Each structure stands twice: as structure tokens, then as C-alpha cells.
Amino acid sequence: MSTTSTVAEVVSGYAEHLRSRDVSEHTARAYVSDITDFLDHAGHSTKMRRGTGDGEQAEQQGSPQNQGPRVDVSAIDLDDLRSWLIALDDAGAARSTVARKIAAVRSFFAYGVSRLGLTNNPAARLRTPKKESRLPTVLKPQQAAELIAAAEVADSDGAEAGGSSAGTRPSEGEGEGPLEAAKRLRDAAILEMLYATAVRVSELTELDRSDVDHRSAMITVLGKGNKERRVPFGTPAQRALDAWLSVRHLFARSGSGDALFLGVRGGRIGARQVRELVHRYGTDDPSAPDIGPHGLRHSAATHMLDRGADLRQIQELLGHSTMSSTQIYTHVSMQRLQETYRRAHPRA
């Protein structure tokens, strides 16, 4: 591909490159979005546009094969990158967001050097901002139990009100009946499995029924970098999962496949739906912090560490490639210890 192409062509080529390198879908989507944003920003620089006259630009825009703005990637320099980062800072972007975007442009220009024939990598000189030392928000064990119980109580209420008729296709917002009760059973199983296994929400939604080993109470998870790991779960999660699987057929359609958790239209449940249900049930306890699925992952890891689990074992359970990612939970536990000391010790 030429270094001068439409933004869409450049981004498409980069996206294909990411897919060939087995980058996770979440990371690839974020990087592609970041590069699209950067190229749109950089495209406003006249030195990077293809064509100098209005007539030439109009001719290009009128040609089907030249739809969209054109950009010369080889003309991008460090000033263009810094201009983009200044714009992000002015817009109030968090350090973590800026760090990810810098990683994206580094990846993009490395691709440009290896695949597009670029002779210069301006992103190599960018410095990544230091991460904010912010500890993850976690639930207390009792709050985690109450979050899960919120779905179980709702299920109990729905089952009592539901009667015995098997109705039509479930839809969000249906009030009574076994289909609504089935949705609550699904929600309870999702909450139990998130907390019991501390998996990422993307790992949970990609689970198939064949990934569950009921005899040994283990699931097989495909994590970041396509690394497979086995994760145990406890008796409460086993009961909740069995209850959901007993009614899963009410949601299933011919195209449902082997997906473990289904949405109300019969497809594999999505990460956004899981985030929404975690937030929804979390509102039942006003004393608990508002967390999402990743907050349950943080909570589970912290609670295991508090109860004596070895840090190396937690690393394996979470699927962290390095110990540095897991060590943050030691800081969370220490912070909780300090808070308890300040509350309880008469001379704190």
C-alpha cells in the first residue's frame, strides 16, 4: 500500500495487521479507534494532504475510489503527534487513556516501517505518561454477597409470580412469567461466576457450555494473547449455573450455538449487557460503591488475598502475564488494614 491513501484504507490495512498478530478484539478495536482519531487530527495539516488545488480535491472526492480524506503517512512527524496529544490533554483525557493512545501510535508506526516502507518512526520518541497511582475500587465481602443475593431474591420473587405457563420469546421489560424468572436465573449465574472465578467480562461472555467441567467445577478460559487457563468455581456458583442451564432452552434459538450465557434474543450475551446488569443489581445496596464486572474481579482477588491466598496463585487465576499486575492487590489489602486500624485502635 502507498503511504498516501485515504484514512479508511490506511486504517483498514492496520486493522488487518492487528488481526494477523492475534491481538485481542478489545485491544484491536481500541487501537483502530485511536489511529482513526489521530489520522483525522493529522489530516488537517496541509502538508499531509494529497493535492493542493480546490479543483484537484473536488475531482478526488467525486471519484468513487477516492472517497474520504487522503493522508500521507510518511509526512507525519513528531510535531503532529505532539499536537494530537496536546489536544487530548486539553480535552481532559485521563493519563491511562493517553498511555493507551501512545501505545496505539507506536504500534501503528512500527507497522508502517515494516509493511508500508516508512523510513522514520516518529512515535518512537514519545514518552508514556506515568500511570496515576489509583487503587481499584472493591466491595467488602458482605457487599459482594448482597450484590449476588439481589439477583437471587429477584429470581425468587419472579418465580413466585410467574405461574406455570411457558410463554413467547423473552424480551427485556416483560413483567411476569417463567421467561422473566429465567432471566433472573441467568443474571444470578453471571454474578456468581464473575465473583467466583474473577474472570474478565470478555472471558465470561465467550464461554461455551463445553468450557464448563461440572465434575471438577472448573472452567476453561481463553484469555489475553489467546492463552488458555483453567479456573475453579465454588458450590454457590455451581448451583446458580445449574439453575440457569435448566432454563437456558427458553432463550435458545437455532443460531444460539453452544454459548453458555444468552441474551434475550437468543444470541451470545454481550459485555455491555453484563456491565448493565452488574450496575443494576448493585444499586440495591446504597452503601456499596458503584462497580462493574471488573470491580467484581478486583474484589474477588482482594478477598482471596485477605483470606491467605498466595499472590502467585492469584496471578495464575487472573491470567496476569506478570506479577506486577497482581501486586496492586497487596496495596488494596494494606489500605483496608490501615482503615480498620484507624477505626478500631484506641490510639490510632
Secondary structure, 3 states (H helix, E strand, C coil): CCCEEEHHHHHHHHHHHHHHCCCCHHHHHHHHHHHHHHHHHHCCCHHHCCCCCHHHHHHHHHCHHHCCCEEEHHHCCHHHHHHHHHHHHHCCCCHHHHHHHHHHHHHHHHHHHHHCCCCCCHHHHCCCCCCCCCCCCCCCHHHHHHHHHHHHHHHHHHHHHHCCCCCCCCCCCCCCCHHHHHHHHHHHHHHHHHHHHCCCHHHHHCCEHHHEECCCCEEEEECHHHCEEEEECCHHHHHHHHHHHCCHHHCCCCCCCCECCECCCCCECCHHHHHHHHHHHHCCCCCCCCCCHHHHHHHHHHHHHHCCCCHHHHHHHHCCCCHHHHCHHHHHHHHHHHHHHHHHCCCC
